[in-house]
């Protein structure tokens, strides 16, 4: 960064009102300075060259060139931290998730016209994501190889389900960079995987779209968790945005409970809440992973699981977008193993079958 203590931001949005609102909000935060604005990607391209910002906020849908096309070009030619600014619509959610796949670090919803009524919370969220983005490891994304089609492309193979709750349970928590990290883990799990519960810091209105997207890609069934859902093998349950997800026992079964309780570590859903509920409901029948994210959410819950004798894994620093949450868990002695992202799915499966490193 040009100045060690200042994060320099370029705001890109076709709406003059949104540009002004974002600029005023960010300029009111210590340590963040808006160095310029741009109404479309063509202007943004020139301002990036001239101003060399540390972080870009980028509108999803813009005239002349859409946000995805610009982001794809940017990540290929000049990778830099990008926070998407998205509208709360089905189209906005889908495009935002594509942007995260292309390399955007995180996203926030567009500020409401009456944002003054909740300015403090919106400013904290936006500033937190800008700070996380400034710390993020941004890499050039390699082009995806062409798909190799098989019979599965026409008739996907599905495990024969006995519709009974598994005795084993996998719990995953993530934040900044987590949508892609969790995707990597889910894609590594087979259709007969133990049930998976996920707390990912994601706003209301996006968690359902993200779960649907994961369901199209993964071999197990991925759904947004609903109150009273029975946890079954071959299924992954995603905490809804703005609701805590808890696992509780109903006789011999595990079921989902949703809570509107206070935000924990500034988050709802909170990874700490999910992990503590897993510790209480499943104990040593669980395995848990804490993935990339800024802050400390999940570190305490992972420690509680680890202290019970549960296998716990943290994503390593080299493959994390931000090594805040997993790094904090390592500091607290909450981790059985620290692994690269691509090794975590196999490690969780191995441990769930009773094969744990060092045991």
SULLINGI-V184169 format. One record per residue. N is the residue number from 1. BURIAL is I if it has 24 or more other C-alpha atoms within 12 Angstrom, else O. D_FIRST is the distance of its C-alpha to the first C-alpha in Angstrom with 1 decimal. Layout:
n=(N N)
burial=(BURIAL BURIAL)
d_first=(D_FIRST D_FIRST)
This chain:
n=(1 2 3 4 5 6 7 8 9 10 11 12 13 14 15 16 17 18 19 20 21 22 23 24 25 26 27 28 29 30 31 32 33 34 35 36 37 38 39 40 41 42 43 44 45 46 47 48 49 50 51 52 53 54 55 56 57 58 59 60 61 62 63 64 65 66 67 68 69 70 71 72 73 74 75 76 77 78 79 80 81 82 83 84 85 86 87 88 89 90 91 92 93 94 95 96 97 98 99 100 101 102 103 104 105 106 107 108 109 110 111 112 113 114 115 116 117 118 119 120 121 122 123 124 125 126 127 128 129 130 131 132 133 134 135 136 137 138 139 140 141 142 143 144 145 146 147 148 149 150 151 152 153 154 155 156 157 158 159 160 161 162 163 164 165 166 167 168 169 170 171 172 173 174 175 176 177 178 179 180 181 182 183 184 185 186 187 188 189 190 191 192 193 194 195 196 197 198 199 200 201 202 203 204 205 206 207 208 209 210 211 212 213 214 215 216 217 218 219 220 221 222 223 224 225 226 227 228 229 230 231 232 233 234 235 236 237 238 239 240 241 242 243 244 245 246 247 248 249 250 251 252 253 254 255 256 257 258 259 260 261 262 263 264 265 266 267 268 269 270 271 272 273 274 275 276 277 278 279 280 281 282 283 284 285 286 287 288 289 290 291 292 293 294 295 296 297 298 299 300 301 302 303 304 305 306 307 308 309 310 311 312 313 314 315 316 317 318 319 320 321 322 323 324 325 326 327 328 329 330 331 332 333 334 335 336 337 338 339 340 341 342 343 344 345 346 347 348 349 350 351 352 353 354 355 356 357 358 359)
burial=(O O O O O O I I I I I I I I I O O I I I I I I I I I I O I O O I I I I I I I I I I I I I I O O I O O I I I I I I I I I I I I O O I I I I I I I I I I I O O I I I I I I I I I I I O O O I I I I I I I I I I I I I I I I I I I I O O O O O O O O O O I I O I I I I I I I I I I I I I I I O I O O O O O O O O O O O O O O O O O O O O O O O I I I I I I I I I I I I I I I I I I I I I I I I I I I I I I I I I I I I I I I I I I I I I I I I I I I O O I I I I I I I I I I O I I I I I I I I I I I I I I I I I I I I I O O O I I I I I I I O O O O I O I I I I I I I I I I I I I I O I I I I I I I I I I I I I I I I I I I I I I I I I I O I I I I I I I I I I O I I I I I I I I I I I I O O I I I I I I I I I I I I I I I I I O I I O O O O O O O)
d_first=(0.0 3.8 5.4 5.9 8.3 7.5 7.0 7.7 10.8 13.4 16.9 19.5 23.0 26.4 27.6 27.0 27.9 25.4 22.6 23.7 24.1 20.7 19.1 21.3 20.8 17.0 17.1 19.5 17.1 15.5 11.8 11.5 11.9 13.5 12.7 15.6 18.3 20.4 24.0 24.1 22.3 23.5 21.8 18.7 18.7 18.8 16.1 13.6 14.5 14.5 11.5 9.0 8.1 6.3 9.9 13.3 16.5 19.4 23.1 25.5 28.3 27.9 30.3 30.2 27.9 27.6 24.4 25.5 26.1 22.8 20.9 23.1 22.2 18.5 18.5 20.8 19.1 15.3 14.5 11.8 12.1 15.0 17.0 20.5 22.5 26.1 29.6 32.0 34.4 35.7 34.2 30.8 30.9 31.9 29.3 26.5 27.7 27.7 24.1 23.2 25.2 23.3 20.0 18.8 17.4 19.5 21.4 22.8 26.0 26.2 26.7 30.5 32.0 33.2 29.8 30.6 33.2 30.6 27.4 26.4 26.5 24.8 22.0 21.6 21.7 19.2 16.7 17.3 16.7 13.5 12.2 14.0 12.5 8.9 10.5 12.8 13.8 14.4 17.2 19.3 22.4 25.6 28.4 31.0 34.2 37.3 39.2 42.3 45.0 47.8 50.5 47.8 46.6 50.0 51.1 48.4 49.7 49.8 50.9 54.2 53.3 55.6 53.8 53.7 50.9 49.4 49.7 46.2 43.0 39.3 36.6 33.0 30.1 26.5 23.7 20.3 21.0 24.6 26.5 26.0 26.4 29.6 30.8 30.5 32.6 35.1 35.7 36.6 39.3 42.9 45.1 47.0 44.0 44.4 43.3 39.6 38.1 34.4 32.2 29.1 27.0 27.9 29.1 32.8 33.8 31.6 33.0 36.3 34.9 32.7 35.8 37.8 35.3 35.3 39.1 39.3 37.3 38.5 41.9 42.4 42.9 39.8 40.4 39.0 40.9 43.7 45.7 48.4 47.2 48.8 46.5 47.9 47.1 45.3 43.5 39.9 39.4 36.2 35.7 35.9 33.0 33.6 36.4 36.5 38.2 40.7 43.1 46.6 49.9 52.9 55.6 54.6 52.0 48.3 47.4 44.4 44.1 41.7 40.7 39.4 38.8 35.9 32.3 31.5 28.0 27.3 28.5 31.7 32.4 31.4 31.4 32.9 35.8 36.5 36.4 38.6 41.1 41.2 41.9 44.7 46.2 45.8 45.1 45.3 46.0 42.3 39.3 35.7 32.2 28.9 26.2 22.4 21.2 19.1 21.2 24.6 27.1 29.6 29.2 32.3 34.3 33.7 34.8 37.9 38.7 38.0 40.3 43.1 42.9 41.0 39.1 35.3 32.4 28.6 26.3 24.5 20.8 20.6 21.9 20.4 17.7 17.0 19.1 19.8 23.4 24.8 23.0 24.7 28.0 27.8 27.3 30.3 32.5 33.0 32.7 35.5 33.2 29.6 29.5 27.6 27.7 30.4 32.7 32.8 35.4 37.9 37.3 38.1 41.2 42.3 42.0 43.7 46.7 47.0 45.3 42.6 40.9 42.6 45.5)
